């Protein structure tokens, strides 16, 4: 039953990703051509402000899923109710508190960012609507725990697919009937956020009927416990902001809106890949938590190793392909832009993903084992150094926009190849080098994909979308077959074949 649910969750998540990818893939060039790359750059910039707010909110919410899931799996209904209600009230307080700085940012937005005067009104509306969506999400985010706690991520994936379809319908209608404006993205996001929250409430009532929302279950002690465990996730969120979310803000301040637009286009590619990673990784996370809650240590270790092998084999395919075909991709995808510059920037952002995607599921080990202090401190120090180096290079050298991905690449590779696998092993009390081969395997997988793509491109690619897609498909299939022959044992091949059969049954 567990294997079948894993297959169902994986299939549903993959379908949801395909919907989101299709929408982003076709709609991003349209937005750039319609509102311009300068205006488009402010959308990911506005979204990054949510990451800044997450530094505060993640302390309470990041560990809620773990604590609630464990109580439900242990049939502790009262304990689950206490955590659910306490988080709900805590989030309400934070949502109200964050409203004040949000208003302040909106009033002084022109003093914070370099915004062309012609689009200032649209950008102000965009930021206002994005922040309103953020506040709404924070207040009611605890309702999203239901599908995680019951290992029914297929339902949340279906909801995500529906929400993405709703988003594109809204955007098409708004752009068709009214003057083109980047602010419409904010309107669509707000409506979609409301839709997601309503479905989360419905799933909570359906999947967790034992949960009752009543003030009598509120416990300040529960909030203190969650904050005590999650404060290190807040510090970790700070490191993510320092490493990834500040790049567009720094580019806007030091390089202007135009160059920020170039970087925003490039970031779309790793965001696509990270979306796939998150889609797949979340499939394994509930199983990790449930196995840990049931003290099935050996099964947990095996599940982690399986997830690493699966992620490494699959996720290095798009990375290796784009490392070879990136320039042609940008030429086809956003014609009229500087594809050579985009290709260089893109490769600098993709290289660290080879390492991080190979050990991505290990990050869940820190939360599952509730050992977050040390990784959080290491990550935030790395983030601080990252920001200092970027600003220093921008101010005192002529490297320009390339400084941002170069520093990020070096920091991420060192962090994820040295610290992350070692401390994950330590958290599970296994050999420190237990997970290092996953990185080697990822590099080899990516190298094989690059070689196969390069050789086949000489025969297949004709500088159009049709041959580009055929090349991507054929290269991926051949590389997967090679990876299976080299890295998978006979038992693992049988296991994955069985999972594929389960997925086919679900799809039918």
C-alpha positions in Angstrom: 0.0 0.0 0.0 2.8 2.4 0.9 4.6 1.7 -2.5 1.3 2.3 -4.3 0.7 5.6 -2.5 4.3 6.7 -3.4 3.6 5.9 -7.0 0.3 7.8 -6.9 1.9 10.8 -5.2 4.8 10.8 -7.7 2.5 10.6 -10.7 0.2 13.3 -9.4 3.2 15.6 -8.6 4.7 15.0 -12.0 1.4 15.9 -13.8 1.1 19.0 -11.7 4.6 20.0 -12.6 3.9 19.4 -16.3 0.9 21.8 -16.1 3.0 24.4 -14.3 6.0 24.0 -16.6 3.8 24.3 -19.7 2.2 27.5 -18.4 5.5 29.1 -17.4 7.3 27.9 -20.5 4.8 29.5 -22.9 3.7 32.4 -20.9 7.1 33.8 -19.8 8.2 34.8 -23.3 4.7 36.4 -23.8 5.1 38.4 -20.6 8.6 39.6 -21.6 7.4 40.6 -25.1 4.3 42.3 -23.8 5.4 44.2 -20.7 9.2 44.2 -21.4 12.0 42.5 -19.5 12.4 45.4 -17.1 8.8 45.2 -15.9 9.0 41.4 -15.9 12.0 41.4 -13.6 9.9 42.9 -10.8 7.7 39.9 -10.6 10.4 37.5 -9.3 11.7 40.4 -7.3 8.3 40.8 -5.6 8.1 37.1 -5.1 11.5 37.2 -3.3 10.0 39.5 -0.7 7.9 36.5 0.4 11.2 34.8 1.1 12.2 37.7 3.3 8.9 37.3 5.3 9.6 33.6 5.5 12.6 34.3 7.7 10.0 35.1 10.5 7.2 32.8 9.7 9.1 29.6 9.0 10.2 29.3 12.6 6.6 28.3 13.6 5.4 26.7 10.4 8.4 24.6 9.2 8.1 22.1 12.0 4.3 22.0 12.2 4.0 19.3 9.6 6.5 17.1 11.4 4.9 17.5 14.9 1.4 17.1 13.6 2.2 14.1 11.4 3.9 12.3 14.2 1.0 12.9 16.6 -1.5 11.6 14.0 0.6 8.5 13.2 0.8 7.8 16.9 -3.0 8.3 17.2 -2.6 11.2 19.6 -5.7 13.2 18.6 -5.5 15.7 21.4 -1.8 16.4 20.7 -2.6 16.9 16.9 -5.4 19.3 17.8 -3.2 21.3 20.2 -0.5 21.8 17.5 -3.0 22.6 14.7 -4.9 25.2 16.8 -1.8 26.7 18.3 -0.2 27.2 14.9 -3.4 28.7 13.5 -3.5 31.4 16.2 0.2 32.0 16.0 0.0 32.5 12.3 -2.9 34.9 12.6 -0.8 37.1 15.0 2.2 37.0 12.5 0.0 37.9 9.6 -1.3 41.0 11.4 2.2 41.9 12.4 3.6 41.7 8.9 0.9 43.9 7.5 2.6 47.0 8.9 6.1 46.6 7.3 4.3 45.6 4.1 2.5 48.9 4.0 5.7 50.7 4.8 7.5 49.0 1.9 4.7 49.9 -0.6 4.8 53.6 0.5 8.5 53.9 0.0 9.0 51.3 -2.8 10.5 53.9 -5.2 13.2 54.7 -2.6 14.0 51.0 -2.1 14.2 49.9 -5.8 15.2 51.3 -9.1 11.9 51.5 -10.9 11.4 53.2 -14.2 8.8 56.0 -13.8 6.6 54.8 -16.6 5.8 51.5 -14.9 6.0 52.6 -11.2 2.2 52.4 -10.7 2.0 48.9 -12.1 4.9 47.7 -10.0 3.4 49.2 -6.8 0.1 47.3 -7.5 2.1 44.1 -8.2 4.0 44.3 -4.9 0.8 45.2 -3.0 -1.1 42.2 -4.4 1.8 39.8 -3.9 2.1 40.9 -0.3 -1.6 40.5 0.3 -1.4 37.0 -1.0 1.5 36.4 1.3 -0.4 37.6 4.4 -3.3 35.4 3.5 -1.1 32.3 3.0 0.6 32.9 6.3 -2.6 33.1 8.3 -4.1 29.9 7.0 -1.0 27.9 6.0 -1.5 25.2 8.7 -4.4 23.8 6.7 -1.9 22.6 4.1 -0.6 20.0 6.6 -3.5 17.6 6.0 -2.3 16.1 2.7 1.3 15.8 4.1 0.2 14.1 7.4 -1.9 11.5 5.6 0.6 11.0 2.8 -2.0 12.1 0.2 0.2 14.5 -1.8 -1.6 13.4 -4.9 -4.5 15.6 -3.7 -2.3 18.6 -3.2 -0.7 18.0 -6.6 -4.1 17.9 -8.3 -5.0 21.2 -6.5 -1.7 22.7 -7.7 -2.4 21.7 -11.3 -5.9 23.2 -11.1 -4.5 26.4 -9.5 -2.0 26.8 -12.3 -4.7 26.4 -15.0 -6.8 28.9 -13.1 -3.8 31.3 -13.0 -3.2 31.2 -16.8 -6.9 31.6 -17.6 -7.1 34.7 -15.4 -3.9 36.1 -17.0 -5.1 35.5 -20.5 -8.5 37.2 -19.8 -6.9 40.1 -18.1 -4.3 40.7 -20.9 -6.9 40.2 -23.6 -9.5 42.7 -22.2 -7.3 45.3 -20.6 -4.1 47.2 -21.2 -1.1 44.9 -20.7 0.3 45.2 -17.1 2.6 43.2 -14.9 0.1 44.0 -12.1 -2.2 41.3 -13.5 0.2 38.7 -12.2 -0.5 39.9 -8.7 -4.3 39.8 -9.2 -4.1 36.2 -10.5 -1.8 35.2 -7.7 -4.2 36.6 -5.1 -7.2 34.7 -6.6 -5.2 31.5 -6.9 -4.0 31.8 -3.2 -7.6 32.1 -2.1 -8.5 29.0 -4.2 -5.6 27.0 -2.7 -6.6 28.0 0.9 -10.2 27.0 0.4 -9.2 23.6 -1.0 -6.8 23.1 1.9 -9.6 23.7 4.4 -11.7 21.2 2.6 -8.9 18.6 2.6 -8.4 19.2 6.3 -12.0 18.4 7.1 -12.0 15.4 4.8 -8.7 13.8 5.7 -8.4 14.8 9.3 -12.0 14.6 10.7 -10.5 14.2 14.2 -9.1 17.8 14.0 -11.3 20.3 15.8 -10.6 24.1 15.7 -11.4 25.4 19.1 -9.6 27.9 21.2 -9.5 25.5 24.1 -6.8 23.6 22.3 -4.5 26.6 22.1 -1.3 26.2 24.1 1.4 28.7 24.4 3.7 25.8 25.3 3.1 24.2 21.9 4.1 27.5 20.1 7.2 27.7 22.3 8.1 24.1 21.4 7.6 24.7 17.7 9.5 27.9 17.7 12.3 26.3 19.7 12.6 23.6 17.0 11.9 25.8 14.1 14.1 28.8 14.9 16.9 27.1 13.2 14.8 26.7 10.1 14.3 30.5 10.2 18.1 30.9 10.3 18.2 28.4 7.4 15.6 30.5 5.5 17.8 33.5 6.1 20.7 31.6 4.4 18.4 30.8 1.4 17.6 34.5 1.2 21.2 35.5 1.4 22.3 32.8 -1.1 19.4 33.0 -3.7 16.7 35.6 -3.0 18.8 38.7 -2.7 20.4 38.4 -6.1 17.7 40.2 -8.0 17.5 42.9 -5.3 21.3 43.4 -5.4 21.2 43.5 -9.2 18.4 46.1 -9.2 20.3 48.3 -6.8 23.8 48.1 -8.3 23.1 47.3 -12.0 19.6 48.7 -12.7 16.3 47.3 -14.0 17.5 46.3 -17.5 20.4 44.0 -16.3 18.1 42.7 -13.6 15.7 41.7 -16.4 18.5 39.6 -18.0 19.2 37.8 -14.7 15.4 37.3 -14.1 15.2 35.5 -17.5 18.1 33.3 -16.7 16.8 32.4 -13.2 13.7 31.1 -14.9 15.7 28.0 -16.0 17.0 26.9 -12.6 13.5 27.7 -11.2 12.0 25.3 -13.7 14.5 22.6 -12.6 14.0 23.4 -8.9 10.3 23.1 -9.4 10.8 19.5 -10.7 13.2 18.8 -7.7 10.7 20.1 -5.2 7.9 18.2 -6.9 9.7 14.9 -6.7 11.4 15.4 -3.3 8.1 16.2 -1.5 7.0 12.7 -2.5 9.6 11.1 -0.3 9.4 13.5 2.7 6.2 12.1 4.3 7.6 8.6 4.1 10.8 9.7 5.8 8.8 11.3 8.6 6.5 8.3 9.0 9.4 5.8 9.1 11.2 8.0 11.7 8.1 8.2 13.8 7.8 4.4 13.8 11.5 4.0 14.6 12.2 2.0 11.4 15.8 3.3 11.1 17.0 0.7 8.6 14.1 1.3 6.3 14.5 5.0 6.6 18.2 4.8 5.5 17.2 2.6 2.5 14.4 5.0 1.6 16.9 7.9 1.6 19.4 6.1 -0.5 16.7 5.1 -3.0 15.5 8.7 -3.2 19.1 9.9 -3.8 19.6 7.4 -6.7 16.3 8.3 -8.2 16.8 12.1 -8.0 20.4 11.9 -9.3 19.4 9.7 -12.3 16.5 11.9 -13.3 17.4 15.5 -12.4 20.8 15.6 -14.1 19.1 15.1 -17.5 17.8 18.6 -18.0 20.9 20.1 -16.4 23.3 18.3 -18.7 21.1 19.0 -21.7 21.0 22.7 -21.0 24.7 22.9 -20.3 25.2 22.0 -24.0 22.1 23.4 -25.6 21.4 26.5 -23.5 22.3 29.0 -26.1 20.0 27.5 -28.7 17.3 27.2 -26.0 17.4 31.0 -25.3 17.5 31.8 -29.0 14.3 29.8 -29.6 12.6 30.7 -26.3 13.2 34.5 -26.0 14.3 35.6 -29.5 15.7 39.1 -29.6 17.5 38.8 -26.3 21.3 38.3 -25.9 21.4 34.5 -26.0 25.2 34.4 -25.5 25.0 36.3 -22.3 22.0 34.3 -21.1 23.8 31.1 -21.9 26.9 32.0 -19.8 24.7 33.2 -16.9 22.6 30.1 -17.2 25.5 27.7 -17.0 26.9 29.4 -14.0 23.6 28.9 -12.2 23.2 25.3 -13.4 26.6 23.9 -12.4 25.8 24.0 -8.6 22.5 22.2 -9.3 24.4 19.1 -10.3 25.6 18.7 -6.7 22.6 20.0 -4.9 20.1 17.9 -6.8 22.2 14.8 -6.2 21.8 15.1 -2.4 18.5 17.2 -2.3 16.5 14.7 -0.2 19.1 14.9 2.6 17.9 18.3 3.6 14.7 16.6 4.9 16.9 14.5 7.2 17.6 17.6 9.3 13.9 18.3 9.8 12.9 14.7 10.3 15.6 14.1 13.0 15.0 17.7 14.4 18.7 18.4 14.2 18.6 21.9 12.6 21.0 24.0 14.7 24.4 23.2 13.1 23.3 23.2 9.4 21.3 26.4 10.0 24.4 28.2 11.4 26.7 26.9 8.6 24.2 27.8 5.9 23.6 31.4 7.2 27.3 32.1 7.5 27.8 30.8 4.0 25.0 33.2 2.9 26.6 36.2 4.6 29.9 35.5 3.0 28.1 35.1 -0.4 26.4 38.5 -0.1 29.6 40.3 1.0 31.6 38.9 -1.9 28.9 39.7 -4.5 28.6 43.3 -3.3 32.4 43.6 -3.2 32.8 42.3 -6.7 30.1 44.6 -8.0 31.6 47.7 -6.4 35.3 47.1 -7.0 35.6 45.0 -10.2 34.3 45.1 -13.7 32.8 41.6 -13.6 29.3 43.0 -13.6 26.3 40.7 -13.4 28.5 37.6 -13.8 29.7 38.2 -10.2 26.3 37.1 -8.8 26.2 33.5 -10.2 29.9 33.0 -9.9 29.9 33.6 -6.2 26.7 31.6 -5.8 28.2 28.7 -7.7 31.3 28.4 -5.6 29.4 28.8 -2.3 26.8 26.2 -3.2 29.3 23.6 -4.5 31.4 23.8 -1.4 28.5 23.7 1.0 26.6 20.8 -0.6 29.6 18.6 -1.4 31.3 18.9 2.0 29.0 19.8 4.8 25.5 18.6 3.8 26.1 14.9 3.2 28.4 14.6 6.2 26.1 16.2 8.7 23.1 14.3 7.3 25.0 11.0 7.9 25.9 12.2 11.4 22.2 13.0 12.2 21.4 9.4 11.3 24.4 7.9 13.1 25.9 6.3 10.0 29.3 6.5 8.3 30.1 10.2 7.4 30.7 9.2 3.8 27.5 7.2 3.4 26.0 9.7 1.0 29.0 11.1 -0.9 28.8 8.6 -3.8 25.5 10.3 -4.7 27.4 13.4 -5.7 29.9 11.3 -7.8 27.0 9.6 -9.4 25.3 12.9 -10.2 28.5 14.3 -11.8 28.8 11.1 -13.9 25.2 11.1 -14.9 25.4 14.7 -16.0 28.6 14.1 -17.9 27.0 11.2 -19.7 24.0 13.4 -20.6 26.3 16.2 -21.9 28.3 13.8 -24.1 25.2 12.1 -25.5 23.5 15.4 -26.2 26.6 16.9 -27.9 27.1 13.9 -30.2 23.4 13.6 -31.1 23.0 17.4 -31.6 25.4 17.1 -34.7 22.8 14.7 -36.3 19.4 15.7 -34.9 19.3 19.4 -34.1 18.1 21.7 -37.0 17.7 25.0 -35.0 14.0 24.7 -34.5 11.7 23.6 -31.7 10.8 20.3 -33.2 14.3 19.0 -33.5 15.2 20.6 -30.1 12.5 18.6 -28.4 13.4 15.4 -30.3 17.0 15.8 -29.3 16.1 16.3 -25.6 13.8 13.2 -25.6 16.3 10.9 -27.4 19.2 12.1 -25.3 17.3 11.6 -22.1 16.1 8.1 -23.0 19.6 7.0 -24.0 21.2 8.5 -20.9 18.6 6.9 -18.6 19.3 3.5 -20.1 23.0 3.9 -19.6 22.5 5.1 -16.0 20.3 2.1 -15.3 22.9 -0.3 -16.7 25.8 1.3 -14.8 24.3 2.4 -11.4 21.3 0.2 -10.7 21.4 -3.3 -9.4 19.1 -6.0 -10.7 16.9 -5.7 -7.6 16.7 -2.0 -8.0 15.7 -2.3 -11.6 13.0 -4.7 -10.7 11.8 -2.3 -7.9 11.6 0.6 -10.3 9.9 -1.5 -12.9 7.2 -2.3 -10.4 6.8 1.3 -9.5 6.4 2.2 -13.1 3.7 -0.4 -13.5 1.9 1.2 -10.5 2.2 4.6 -12.1 0.8 3.3 -15.3 -2.2 1.8 -13.4 -2.7 5.2 -11.7 -2.5 7.0 -15.1 -5.1 4.6 -16.6 
